[in-house]
Amino acid sequence: MKMTTAELAAFLDREFPQMAPLRMRIEHWDGTALRLAMPIGEAQLRPGGTVSGPTMMTLADCAAYLLLLGLIGPVALAVTTNLNINFLRKPGTGELSAEATMLKLGKTLAIVEIAIHSAGVDEPVAHSVLTYAIPPAR
């Protein structure tokens, strides 16, 4: 583990202040798995009273990024190169959480798996796999 929960949160606040209104918080980080929670409000809902797809994609992407940085350190220029998401069932309107695990960490690419859960729903509401490009060390 290269970064602690506090260091990851501080990095996100410093480098991505535009994310603050989403009020995401790291609930768990043990050097292997990371769980990121996101409260849901009116701004995250779509017609029909369900959480929007872009909201779940944002949560998945942020969880994958924080997991990667937790493992390799504060590499701000690591970027998403692919995001695949399957919406499995309708989420509730309560808080979402993303469970992130590393499938493969290489020198230039990382592949992260995400399971998104919704408060009050037993099974995952979405499953995502993301690929991140890691810039070369300077």
C-alpha positions as CSV (number, residue, x, y, z in Angstrom):
1,M,0.0,0.0,0.0
2,K,1.5,3.3,-1.1
3,M,-1.2,5.7,0.1
4,T,-3.4,5.6,3.2
5,T,-7.1,6.4,3.4
6,A,-6.4,9.9,4.6
7,E,-3.8,10.5,1.9
8,L,-6.2,9.3,-0.8
9,A,-9.0,11.6,0.5
10,A,-6.6,14.5,0.7
11,F,-5.3,13.9,-2.8
12,L,-8.9,13.8,-4.2
13,D,-9.8,17.0,-2.4
14,R,-6.6,18.8,-3.6
15,E,-6.5,17.5,-7.2
16,F,-10.2,17.2,-8.0
17,P,-12.1,19.9,-6.0
18,Q,-14.9,19.7,-8.5
19,M,-15.8,16.3,-7.0
20,A,-16.6,17.8,-3.5
21,P,-20.3,18.3,-4.2
22,L,-20.7,14.5,-4.8
23,R,-19.6,13.9,-1.1
24,M,-17.9,10.6,-1.9
25,R,-16.1,9.0,1.0
26,I,-13.7,6.1,1.4
27,E,-15.3,3.6,3.7
28,H,-12.7,0.9,3.5
29,W,-9.1,0.5,2.2
30,D,-6.9,-2.3,3.3
31,G,-4.3,-2.4,0.6
32,T,-6.2,-5.0,-1.5
33,A,-9.8,-3.7,-1.7
34,L,-11.3,-0.3,-1.6
35,R,-15.0,0.6,-0.9
36,L,-16.2,4.1,-1.9
37,A,-19.6,5.4,-0.8
38,M,-21.7,8.1,-2.4
39,P,-24.9,9.6,-1.0
40,I,-27.7,9.9,-3.6
41,G,-29.8,13.0,-3.9
42,E,-32.2,14.6,-6.4
43,A,-29.2,15.6,-8.7
44,Q,-28.3,11.9,-9.2
45,L,-31.8,10.7,-10.1
46,R,-33.2,10.3,-13.6
47,P,-36.8,10.2,-14.7
48,G,-38.5,7.2,-13.1
49,G,-36.9,7.9,-9.7
50,T,-33.8,5.8,-10.1
51,V,-30.1,6.6,-10.0
52,S,-28.7,7.7,-13.3
53,G,-26.2,5.6,-15.3
54,P,-23.6,8.4,-15.4
55,T,-23.8,8.6,-11.6
56,M,-22.9,4.9,-11.3
57,M,-20.2,5.3,-13.9
58,T,-18.7,8.2,-12.0
59,L,-18.6,6.2,-8.8
60,A,-17.0,3.2,-10.5
61,D,-14.4,5.4,-12.2
62,C,-13.5,7.2,-9.0
63,A,-13.3,4.0,-7.0
64,A,-11.0,2.4,-9.6
65,Y,-8.8,5.5,-9.6
66,L,-8.4,5.6,-5.9
67,L,-7.7,1.9,-5.7
68,L,-4.9,2.3,-8.3
69,L,-3.4,5.3,-6.6
70,G,-3.6,3.5,-3.3
71,L,-1.4,0.8,-4.8
72,I,1.0,2.9,-6.9
73,G,1.1,6.3,-5.2
74,P,-0.1,9.8,-6.2
75,V,0.1,9.5,-10.0
76,A,-2.4,12.2,-11.0
77,L,-2.0,11.6,-14.7
78,A,-3.1,7.9,-14.6
79,V,-6.2,8.0,-16.9
80,T,-9.2,5.8,-17.8
81,T,-8.7,4.1,-21.1
82,N,-11.8,1.9,-21.0
83,L,-14.9,1.6,-18.8
84,N,-17.4,-1.2,-19.3
85,I,-20.5,-1.3,-17.1
86,N,-23.4,-3.7,-16.9
87,F,-26.5,-2.4,-15.1
88,L,-27.9,-5.4,-13.3
89,R,-31.0,-4.2,-11.5
90,K,-32.7,-1.0,-10.4
91,P,-30.9,0.7,-7.6
92,G,-32.7,2.2,-4.6
93,T,-32.6,5.9,-4.0
94,G,-30.3,5.4,-1.0
95,E,-26.5,5.5,-0.8
96,L,-24.4,3.7,-3.3
97,S,-21.1,1.9,-2.6
98,A,-18.5,0.6,-5.0
99,E,-16.3,-2.3,-4.1
100,A,-13.1,-2.1,-6.1
101,T,-10.5,-4.9,-6.5
102,M,-7.5,-5.0,-8.8
103,L,-7.6,-7.7,-11.4
104,K,-4.2,-6.9,-12.9
105,L,-1.6,-4.3,-12.2
106,G,1.1,-4.0,-14.8
107,K,3.7,-1.3,-15.5
108,T,1.6,0.6,-18.0
109,L,-2.0,-0.7,-17.5
110,A,-4.2,-1.6,-14.6
111,I,-7.5,-3.5,-14.8
112,V,-10.0,-2.9,-11.9
113,E,-13.2,-4.7,-11.2
114,I,-16.1,-2.9,-9.5
115,A,-19.3,-4.1,-7.9
116,I,-21.8,-1.4,-7.1
117,H,-24.3,-1.9,-4.3
118,S,-27.3,0.2,-3.4
119,A,-28.6,0.6,0.2
120,G,-31.6,-1.7,0.7
121,V,-30.8,-3.9,-2.4
122,D,-29.2,-7.3,-1.6
123,E,-27.5,-8.0,-4.9
124,P,-25.1,-5.7,-6.8
125,V,-26.9,-3.2,-9.0
126,A,-24.0,-2.8,-11.5
127,H,-20.8,-4.5,-12.4
128,S,-17.9,-2.6,-14.1
129,V,-14.4,-3.3,-15.4
130,L,-12.1,-0.4,-16.0
131,T,-8.7,-0.1,-17.6
132,Y,-6.3,2.6,-16.5
133,A,-3.2,3.7,-18.4
134,I,-0.3,4.4,-16.0
135,P,2.2,7.1,-17.3
136,P,5.9,6.2,-17.4
137,A,7.9,7.2,-14.3
138,R,9.9,10.3,-14.8
